[in-house]
Amino acid sequence: MALDVGVVGAGIVGLAHAWSAAERGHRVTVFDRSPKASGASIRNFGMVWPIGQPAGDAHAVAMRSRARWLQLASEGNVWVVPCGSIHLAHRDDEWAVLHEFADLAPQLGVECTLLTAEQVRMRSPAANPVNLIGGLFSPTELCVNPPAAIRSIPAFLSARYDVHFEFSTAIMDLDSGWTLAADTRRWVFDRVIICGGADFESLFPAELQRSGLKRCKLQMLKTRSQAGTWRIGPHLASGLTLRHYHNFDVCPSLDTLKRRVATETPELDRFGIHVMASQNDEGCVVLGDSHEYDTDIEPFDKSAIDELMLRELHSVIDLPDWTIEQRWHGIYAKHPGLPIFKSEPLPDVFIRTGTGGAGMTMAFGLAEQDWEHWS
Ligand SMILES: Cc1cc2nc3c(=O)[nH]c(=O)nc-3n(C[C@H](O)[C@H](O)[C@H](O)COP(=O)(O)OP(=O)(O)OC[C@H]3O[C@@H](n4cnc5c(N)ncnc54)[C@H](O)[C@@H]3O)c2cc1C
């Protein structure tokens, strides 16, 4: 039976739900309070990053999302490049972790290959050769341009599935009968999915406040377009990143690496800094990032964080043009133990948020799981 479905939030989680619902024949309306999506989903690296997910269910969801991104590229004309990724090792302890992960990968069901320093440089001219020991190549990562992708998906969903979008519409109330209310207008739905990202105040604040969700702020930088046809190749991640993604938790040497970083460069732990780089279709290199949580979050960005990120980036990557064209921060919602926070505060009213640093990687697969379950 076709349902009237209301989705609050036109970030990646809301769009993923709108797509999965519309494909199943439901009539979908998406609301966003901004004139165009402006949340975490347009502020990220554009890295679809299955390698970072722990092996098993989470990795399978990420691979499913990956397939959806590729579908979107062919059906929706969205720029998506299967560039893969390289984790660089410039220190012995980083190399040890990569070795351990590569040894375990076949039994984890993860595809990846160790590269010598020379092989790394053949795949990416941006890998800094000074002290480079080698790298771990994974073929599964995709590159998207977040503002362009997130802002073009609504046009695809409207044209293909007649999904209706109400931008500049803040939903401030939801009562029984699943009436969404904004200013003086009201809509009635059979099912509502609330995908409000880091907004914990507008709808069901008590539910969200006891959920365990946290807010996290990340600072980001972007270079101007690199000259000519220069391309970074795969996404690049430094050895510091091995501390960040839980897929590497299975590596016995990870503790040694973490202790070394904590002793040598405690300022990186203080601001949750690990560094990565991706290059968009305009030739700009997106660089980041840092992590500050909840009460540490200030509206003002810290130049000290940008300087630390650039210091670390210079030691692992080599760009023809380091001119920084844009700086910004993004805030996402993160659940400490779950890939996404799920709740049903009223019958057929669902909250879906808290994808942390992996929403671009996980949202499409998670939405598909929900709609299969609800069908
Ligand atoms: C700097 C940064 C880098 C990142 N890098 C990556 C990456 O490379 N790869 C990756 O997989 N993930 C990455 N992430 C994580 C990813 O961006 C997030 O997990 C994801 O964007 C969250 O999507 P969302 O739809 O939940 O939230 P959002 O994108 O924030 O969307 C929520 C939307 O809901 C709207 N809204 C909220 N409340 C209401 C209301 N009451 N009425 C109407 N509208 C409402 C908001 O206006 C907003 O548009 C990164 C995040 C950041 C911040």
The ligand as a Gaussian input file, in Angstrom:
#p B3LYP/6-31G(d) Opt

LIG

0 1
 C       33.518000      18.203000       8.602000
 C       32.881000      16.859000       8.422000
 C       33.530000      15.885000       7.670000
 C       32.914000      14.643000       7.459000
 N       33.454000      13.769000       6.564000
 C       32.756000      12.662000       6.218000
 C       33.183000      11.838000       5.165000
 O       34.125000      12.167000       4.437000
 N       32.538000      10.659000       4.931000
 C       31.430000      10.308000       5.657000
 O       30.904000       9.216000       5.451000
 N       30.918000      11.138000       6.604000
 C       31.551000      12.305000       6.878000
 N       31.050000      13.141000       7.835000
 C       29.805000      12.780000       8.520000
 C       28.564000      13.109000       7.702000
 O       28.711000      14.350000       7.061000
 C       27.337000      13.093000       8.630000
 O       27.250000      11.832000       9.303000
 C       26.047000      13.282000       7.856000
 O       26.161000      14.383000       6.991000
 C       24.855000      13.493000       8.777000
 O       23.738000      13.656000       7.937000
 P       22.321000      14.088000       8.504000
 O       21.380000      14.030000       7.370000
 O       22.008000      13.289000       9.742000
 O       22.523000      15.579000       9.040000
 P       22.593000      16.981000       8.271000
 O       23.349000      16.914000       7.028000
 O       23.058000      17.961000       9.294000
 O       21.102000      17.270000       7.861000
 C       20.085000      17.554000       8.801000
 C       19.121000      18.494000       8.113000
 O       17.938000      18.572000       8.896000
 C       17.449000      19.896000       8.836000
 N       16.577000      20.078000      10.014000
 C       16.869000      19.808000      11.309000
 N       15.789000      20.020000      12.082000
 C       14.790000      20.442000      11.267000
 C       13.430000      20.820000      11.482000
 N       12.870000      20.801000      12.703000
 N       12.686000      21.209000      10.421000
 C       13.232000      21.227000       9.160000
 N       14.518000      20.885000       8.911000
 C       15.280000      20.479000       9.948000
 C       18.710000      20.751000       8.848000
 O       18.467000      22.027000       8.302000
 C       19.668000      19.908000       7.995000
 O       19.657000      20.290000       6.629000
 C       31.662000      14.370000       8.075000
 C       31.039000      15.349000       8.869000
 C       31.620000      16.584000       9.018000
 C       30.910000      17.630000       9.846000

